[in-house]
């Protein structure tokens, strides 16, 4: 699942925007924690169960917070010369 967040800041005559692509990778939930072990379910990527804003993975049934979050940030600066 990819989610794009755009933040636009305006400082005097310049405009810069920050684009963040958020992706949720493999599930890191330890299913054997209650018995003192370590076992993950093998889910490789978060897939929203119903719509883009769903918090439950359709593949493994875990909450989105158990999946590794990857943030890619891109800063775009545009310069406008003074008038």
The 8 nearest C-alpha neighbors of each residue, nearest first, counted from 0:
[[1, 46, 22, 45, 23, 2, 47, 44],
 [2, 0, 22, 21, 20, 3, 23, 51],
 [1, 3, 21, 20, 22, 4, 0, 51],
 [4, 2, 20, 19, 21, 5, 1, 18],
 [3, 5, 19, 18, 2, 6, 20, 21],
 [6, 4, 18, 17, 7, 19, 3, 16],
 [5, 7, 17, 16, 18, 8, 4, 19],
 [8, 6, 16, 15, 5, 17, 9, 14],
 [9, 7, 15, 16, 14, 10, 6, 17],
 [10, 8, 14, 13, 11, 15, 7, 12],
 [9, 11, 13, 12, 14, 8, 15, 7],
 [10, 12, 13, 9, 14, 81, 79, 8],
 [13, 11, 79, 10, 81, 14, 80, 78],
 [14, 12, 78, 10, 79, 11, 77, 9],
 [15, 13, 9, 77, 76, 8, 10, 78],
 [16, 14, 76, 75, 8, 77, 7, 9],
 [15, 17, 7, 75, 6, 74, 8, 76],
 [16, 18, 74, 6, 73, 5, 75, 19],
 [19, 17, 5, 73, 72, 4, 74, 16],
 [18, 20, 72, 4, 71, 3, 21, 73],
 [19, 21, 3, 71, 70, 2, 22, 72],
 [20, 22, 70, 2, 1, 69, 19, 3],
 [23, 21, 1, 69, 0, 68, 24, 70],
 [22, 24, 68, 67, 45, 66, 69, 44],
 [25, 23, 44, 67, 66, 45, 43, 68],
 [24, 26, 43, 44, 66, 42, 67, 27],
 [25, 27, 66, 42, 65, 28, 43, 67],
 [26, 28, 65, 66, 39, 29, 25, 67],
 [29, 27, 65, 26, 39, 30, 66, 40],
 [28, 30, 39, 38, 31, 32, 37, 27],
 [29, 31, 38, 32, 39, 28, 37, 40],
 [32, 30, 36, 37, 38, 33, 29, 34],
 [33, 31, 35, 36, 34, 29, 30, 37],
 [32, 34, 31, 35, 36, 30, 29, 37],
 [35, 33, 32, 36, 31, 37, 30, 29],
 [36, 34, 32, 33, 31, 37, 29, 30],
 [37, 35, 31, 32, 34, 38, 33, 29],
 [36, 38, 31, 29, 32, 39, 30, 35],
 [39, 37, 29, 31, 30, 36, 40, 32],
 [38, 40, 29, 41, 28, 30, 27, 37],
 [39, 41, 42, 38, 26, 30, 59, 28],
 [42, 40, 39, 43, 26, 25, 59, 27],
 [41, 43, 26, 25, 40, 44, 59, 58],
 [42, 44, 25, 41, 24, 26, 45, 66],
 [45, 43, 24, 25, 42, 23, 46, 26],
 [44, 46, 23, 56, 0, 24, 47, 66],
 [47, 45, 56, 57, 0, 48, 44, 58],
 [46, 48, 56, 53, 49, 57, 51, 55],
 [47, 49, 57, 56, 55, 53, 46, 50],
 [50, 48, 53, 47, 51, 52, 57, 55],
 [51, 49, 52, 53, 47, 48, 54, 46],
 [50, 52, 53, 47, 49, 0, 2, 48],
 [51, 53, 50, 54, 47, 49, 48, 2],
 [54, 52, 47, 49, 51, 50, 55, 48],
 [53, 55, 63, 62, 52, 47, 56, 48],
 [56, 54, 62, 61, 53, 60, 63, 48],
 [57, 55, 60, 47, 46, 58, 48, 61],
 [56, 58, 48, 46, 60, 47, 59, 55],
 [59, 57, 56, 60, 46, 42, 45, 48],
 [58, 60, 61, 56, 57, 42, 40, 26],
 [61, 59, 56, 57, 55, 58, 62, 48],
 [62, 60, 56, 59, 55, 63, 65, 28],
 [63, 61, 55, 64, 54, 65, 56, 60],
 [62, 64, 54, 65, 66, 55, 56, 61],
 [65, 63, 66, 62, 67, 68, 54, 61],
 [66, 64, 28, 63, 27, 26, 62, 67],
 [65, 67, 26, 25, 64, 63, 24, 23],
 [68, 66, 24, 23, 25, 26, 69, 65],
 [69, 67, 23, 22, 24, 66, 70, 21],
 [70, 68, 22, 21, 23, 67, 71, 24],
 [71, 69, 21, 20, 72, 19, 22, 68],
 [70, 72, 20, 19, 21, 69, 73, 18],
 [73, 71, 19, 18, 70, 20, 74, 17],
 [72, 74, 18, 17, 19, 75, 71, 16],
 [75, 73, 17, 16, 18, 76, 72, 15],
 [74, 76, 16, 15, 17, 73, 77, 18],
 [77, 75, 15, 14, 16, 74, 78, 13],
 [76, 78, 14, 15, 13, 75, 79, 16],
 [77, 79, 13, 80, 76, 14, 12, 15],
 [78, 80, 13, 12, 81, 77, 14, 82],
 [81, 79, 78, 82, 12, 13, 77, 11],
 [82, 80, 79, 12, 13, 78, 11, 10],
 [81, 80, 79, 12, 11, 13, 78, 14]]
